[in-house]
Amino acid sequence: MSFATWRWLVMKTRDSRSFFFTFATFCGVIPGIIGYGVMQVTNSTNPELEARLRKSARPDTVMMGKVNQERLAEYLGELKQKQDTNDRYVAALRGETLTRKPYQRIQPVPKPDDTVTTTTKAQ
């Protein structure tokens, strides 16, 4: 888009309210409708296809699916029981994953040690 075209577009949208709403509709609603249509066309809810894909899945994919399903169920159960889940967030920020068993109580994540270690070079 050239500079002159851009200036014309800015002036038209500033001066004409109807042009502004037409342009906004063109830029927002039309791509949304096109995207929705593409998603509907490419989304297959064919049960036979889904069963075939699940049957041909690799073992590690199936295992990860089960693990993720168990973790999600565990997390949703904690939320339903209104348990404190802040330690999960802290662990996630540190790159860790906390898993809990119903009979096991996770202690709060310890704070980092505030002591500073210094090293000296031997001369």
PASEBA-1860 file (N, C-alpha, C; in nm, 3 decimals):
! residues 123
1> MSFATWRW> 0.086/-0.116/0.000/0.000/0.000/0.000/0.091/0.123/0.000 ~ 0.065/0.211/-0.091/0.150/0.330/-0.102/0.111/0.434/0.002 ~ 0.198/0.529/0.018/0.177/0.635/0.116/0.051/0.716/0.082 ~ 0.028/0.745/-0.045/-0.090/0.822/-0.086/-0.218/0.745/-0.056 ~ -0.216/0.617/-0.081/-0.335/0.534/-0.052/-0.362/0.531/0.097 ~ -0.257/0.519/0.174/-0.274/0.516/0.320/-0.332/0.648/0.370 ~ -0.281/0.759/0.320/-0.333/0.891/0.361/-0.480/0.906/0.321 ~ -0.516/0.858/0.200/-0.654/0.866/0.155/-0.744/0.783/0.247
9> LVMKTRDS> -0.699/0.663/0.284/-0.776/0.575/0.372/-0.796/0.639/0.509 ~ -0.690/0.697/0.564/-0.699/0.762/0.695/-0.796/0.880/0.689 ~ -0.785/0.962/0.584/-0.875/1.078/0.573/-1.020/1.035/0.555 ~ -1.045/0.933/0.475/-1.182/0.886/0.453/-1.243/0.831/0.581 ~ -1.165/0.753/0.657/-1.219/0.696/0.781/-1.238/0.803/0.886 ~ -1.158/0.909/0.882/-1.173/1.018/0.978/-1.294/1.105/0.944 ~ -1.316/1.128/0.816/-1.421/1.222/0.774/-1.558/1.157/0.761 ~ -1.565/1.031/0.728/-1.693/0.967/0.702/-1.715/0.852/0.800
17> RSFFFTFA> -1.816/0.866/0.882/-1.846/0.762/0.980/-1.893/0.635/0.910 ~ -1.973/0.649/0.804/-2.022/0.531/0.733/-1.907/0.457/0.665 ~ -1.810/0.531/0.609/-1.694/0.466/0.548/-1.613/0.393/0.655 ~ -1.600/0.454/0.772/-1.526/0.390/0.882/-1.589/0.257/0.919 ~ -1.722/0.254/0.939/-1.788/0.130/0.979/-1.785/0.026/0.867 ~ -1.794/0.072/0.742/-1.784/-0.021/0.630/-1.644/-0.082/0.625 ~ -1.542/0.002/0.642/-1.404/-0.047/0.640/-1.377/-0.140/0.757 ~ -1.428/-0.104/0.876/-1.409/-0.190/0.993/-1.478/-0.325/0.973
25> TFCGVIPG> -1.596/-0.325/0.914/-1.666/-0.450/0.886/-1.587/-0.534/0.787 ~ -1.537/-0.469/0.684/-1.458/-0.539/0.583/-1.333/-0.602/0.644 ~ -1.269/-0.529/0.736/-1.144/-0.578/0.796/-1.166/-0.679/0.907 ~ -1.281/-0.677/0.974/-1.302/-0.764/1.089/-1.401/-0.876/1.066 ~ -1.519/-0.842/1.018/-1.625/-0.941/1.008/-1.604/-1.035/0.890 ~ -1.568/-0.982/0.777/-1.552/-1.065/0.658/-1.443/-1.172/0.678 ~ -1.322/-1.137/0.729/-1.224/-1.244/0.756/-1.272/-1.343/0.862 ~ -1.350/-1.296/0.958/-1.405/-1.387/1.059/-1.499/-1.488/0.997
33> IIGYGVMQ> -1.585/-1.441/0.906/-1.678/-1.532/0.839/-1.602/-1.631/0.751 ~ -1.501/-1.584/0.681/-1.421/-1.674/0.597/-1.350/-1.778/0.683 ~ -1.290/-1.734/0.796/-1.222/-1.827/0.886/-1.316/-1.930/0.944 ~ -1.436/-1.887/0.985/-1.535/-1.979/1.039/-1.575/-2.082/0.933 ~ -1.593/-2.036/0.810/-1.627/-2.129/0.702/-1.517/-2.231/0.677 ~ -1.392/-2.186/0.679/-1.281/-2.278/0.658/-1.275/-2.381/0.771 ~ -1.296/-2.336/0.894/-1.294/-2.430/1.007/-1.406/-2.533/0.995 ~ -1.524/-2.490/0.951/-1.634/-2.584/0.937/-1.607/-2.687/0.827
41> VTNSTNPE> -1.545/-2.643/0.719/-1.518/-2.734/0.609/-1.409/-2.834/0.646 ~ -1.306/-2.789/0.719/-1.193/-2.876/0.750/-1.212/-2.957/0.877 ~ -1.312/-2.926/0.958/-1.335/-3.000/1.082/-1.419/-3.123/1.051 ~ -1.362/-3.239/1.074/-1.432/-3.363/1.047/-1.478/-3.424/1.179 ~ -1.606/-3.449/1.190/-1.660/-3.516/1.309/-1.701/-3.658/1.273 ~ -1.629/-3.716/1.179/-1.656/-3.851/1.134/-1.606/-3.950/1.240 ~ -1.695/-4.026/1.304/-1.652/-4.119/1.408/-1.559/-4.230/1.355 ~ -1.580/-4.272/1.231/-1.495/-4.376/1.174/-1.352/-4.326/1.157
49> LEARLRKS> -1.338/-4.203/1.109/-1.205/-4.144/1.093/-1.136/-4.128/1.228 ~ -1.211/-4.081/1.328/-1.154/-4.064/1.462/-1.109/-4.197/1.519 ~ -1.190/-4.302/1.503/-1.154/-4.435/1.554/-1.030/-4.489/1.483 ~ -1.020/-4.466/1.352/-0.903/-4.512/1.277/-0.777/-4.439/1.321 ~ -0.788/-4.308/1.344/-0.673/-4.231/1.390/-0.630/-4.273/1.529 ~ -0.726/-4.300/1.617/-0.690/-4.344/1.752/-0.625/-4.482/1.749 ~ -0.672/-4.568/1.660/-0.618/-4.704/1.651/-0.474/-4.702/1.599 ~ -0.444/-4.610/1.510/-0.310/-4.606/1.451/-0.214/-4.512/1.525
57> ARPDTVMM> -0.253/-4.463/1.642/-0.168/-4.371/1.718/-0.048/-4.445/1.774 ~ 0.063/-4.374/1.784/0.185/-4.434/1.841/0.166/-4.453/1.991 ~ 0.235/-4.551/2.050/0.219/-4.578/2.194/0.255/-4.458/2.282 ~ 0.361/-4.384/2.245/0.397/-4.269/2.328/0.291/-4.160/2.322 ~ 0.223/-4.146/2.208/0.116/-4.048/2.196/-0.002/-4.088/2.284 ~ -0.035/-4.216/2.283/-0.145/-4.265/2.367/-0.111/-4.245/2.514 ~ 0.014/-4.277/2.552/0.056/-4.261/2.691/0.048/-4.115/2.735 ~ 0.097/-4.023/2.650/0.092/-3.881/2.686/-0.052/-3.832/2.696
65> GKVNQERL> -0.139/-3.883/2.610/-0.280/-3.846/2.617/-0.341/-3.889/2.750 ~ -0.307/-4.010/2.795/-0.359/-4.059/2.924/-0.304/-3.977/3.040 ~ -0.173/-3.946/3.035/-0.111/-3.867/3.141/-0.175/-3.729/3.148 ~ -0.192/-3.665/3.033/-0.253/-3.532/3.032/-0.397/-3.536/3.080 ~ -0.470/-3.642/3.045/-0.608/-3.656/3.091/-0.612/-3.674/3.243 ~ -0.519/-3.753/3.298/-0.514/-3.773/3.443/-0.479/-3.642/3.514 ~ -0.382/-3.568/3.461/-0.342/-3.441/3.523/-0.457/-3.341/3.520 ~ -0.527/-3.335/3.408/-0.639/-3.242/3.398/-0.749/-3.280/3.496
73> AEYLGELK> -0.778/-3.410/3.508/-0.880/-3.456/3.603/-0.840/-3.421/3.746 ~ -0.712/-3.440/3.776/-0.660/-3.408/3.909/-0.674/-3.259/3.939 ~ -0.634/-3.178/3.844/-0.640/-3.033/3.861/-0.784/-2.985/3.875 ~ -0.873/-3.036/3.792/-1.014/-2.996/3.801/-1.075/-3.042/3.933 ~ -1.034/-3.160/3.981/-1.082/-3.205/4.112/-1.037/-3.113/4.224 ~ -0.912/-3.064/4.216/-0.863/-2.970/4.316/-0.940/-2.839/4.311 ~ -0.967/-2.793/4.191/-1.044/-2.670/4.178/-1.185/-2.687/4.232 ~ -1.244/-2.803/4.207/-1.380/-2.829/4.255/-1.382/-2.830/4.407
81> QKQDTNDR> -1.277/-2.883/4.470/-1.269/-2.889/4.615/-1.212/-2.760/4.675 ~ -1.184/-2.663/4.589/-1.131/-2.531/4.629/-1.000/-2.543/4.708 ~ -0.912/-2.631/4.660/-0.781/-2.645/4.722/-0.688/-2.537/4.669 ~ -0.586/-2.506/4.749/-0.487/-2.407/4.708/-0.396/-2.467/4.603 ~ -0.388/-2.404/4.487/-0.306/-2.456/4.377/-0.193/-2.361/4.341 ~ -0.161/-2.267/4.428/-0.056/-2.169/4.396/0.081/-2.234/4.378 ~ 0.106/-2.345/4.450/0.235/-2.410/4.435/0.255/-2.466/4.295 ~ 0.147/-2.499/4.227/0.158/-2.543/4.088/0.210/-2.430/4.000
89> YVAALRGE> 0.159/-2.310/4.022/0.204/-2.196/3.942/0.351/-2.166/3.969 ~ 0.390/-2.172/4.094/0.530/-2.146/4.129/0.620/-2.249/4.063 ~ 0.579/-2.375/4.069/0.660/-2.481/4.008/0.665/-2.464/3.856 ~ 0.555/-2.424/3.795/0.554/-2.404/3.650/0.648/-2.292/3.610 ~ 0.655/-2.187/3.690/0.747/-2.078/3.660/0.892/-2.123/3.669 ~ 0.917/-2.224/3.751/1.052/-2.278/3.765/1.078/-2.390/3.665 ~ 0.980/-2.421/3.579/0.998/-2.526/3.479/0.972/-2.664/3.532 ~ 0.902/-2.676/3.642/0.873/-2.806/3.703/0.725/-2.838/3.688
97> TLTRKPYQ> 0.691/-2.964/3.712/0.552/-3.007/3.711/0.523/-3.078/3.841 ~ 0.418/-3.037/3.908/0.378/-3.103/4.032/0.263/-3.198/4.001 ~ 0.275/-3.319/4.048/0.164/-3.413/4.040/0.130/-3.452/4.182 ~ 0.005/-3.473/4.205/-0.040/-3.506/4.341/-0.119/-3.634/4.339 ~ -0.108/-3.706/4.447/-0.189/-3.824/4.469/-0.291/-3.787/4.576 ~ -0.409/-3.847/4.576/-0.510/-3.809/4.674/-0.464/-3.825/4.819 ~ -0.378/-3.921/4.845/-0.333/-3.947/4.981/-0.206/-3.872/5.018 ~ -0.155/-3.795/4.926/-0.025/-3.730/4.945/-0.044/-3.579/4.953
105> RIQPVPKP> 0.017/-3.517/5.052/0.008/-3.371/5.066/0.139/-3.310/5.019 ~ 0.131/-3.222/4.923/0.250/-3.153/4.873/0.278/-3.035/4.964 ~ 0.400/-3.027/5.009/0.441/-2.914/5.092/0.460/-2.792/5.003 ~ 0.450/-2.672/5.057/0.474/-2.554/4.976/0.615/-2.556/4.917 ~ 0.630/-2.497/4.802/0.760/-2.493/4.736/0.853/-2.407/4.821 ~ 0.971/-2.460/4.858/1.061/-2.382/4.943/1.114/-2.260/4.870 ~ 1.139/-2.155/4.949/1.196/-2.033/4.892/1.344/-2.057/4.863 ~ 1.396/-1.991/4.761/1.539/-2.007/4.732/1.625/-1.959/4.849
113> DDTVTTTT> 1.739/-2.022/4.862/1.830/-1.987/4.969/1.885/-1.846/4.945 ~ 1.875/-1.761/5.046/1.918/-1.622/5.031/2.068/-1.603/5.054 ~ 2.138/-1.708/5.093/2.280/-1.690/5.118/2.355/-1.679/4.987 ~ 2.455/-1.595/4.985/2.536/-1.574/4.866/2.668/-1.644/4.887 ~ 2.704/-1.726/4.790/2.834/-1.794/4.801/2.933/-1.716/4.719 ~ 3.049/-1.698/4.776/3.154/-1.627/4.705/3.270/-1.720/4.683 ~ 3.333/-1.706/4.572/3.450/-1.787/4.544/3.569/-1.694/4.528 ~ 3.681/-1.737/4.578/3.801/-1.658/4.564/3.901/-1.735/4.481
121> KAQ> 3.974/-1.664/4.402/4.075/-1.729/4.319/4.200/-1.752/4.404 ~ 4.257/-1.870/4.386/4.383/-1.899/4.455/4.495/-1.831/4.379 ~ 4.582/-1.769/4.452/4.692/-1.696/4.387/4.818/-1.776/4.386
END
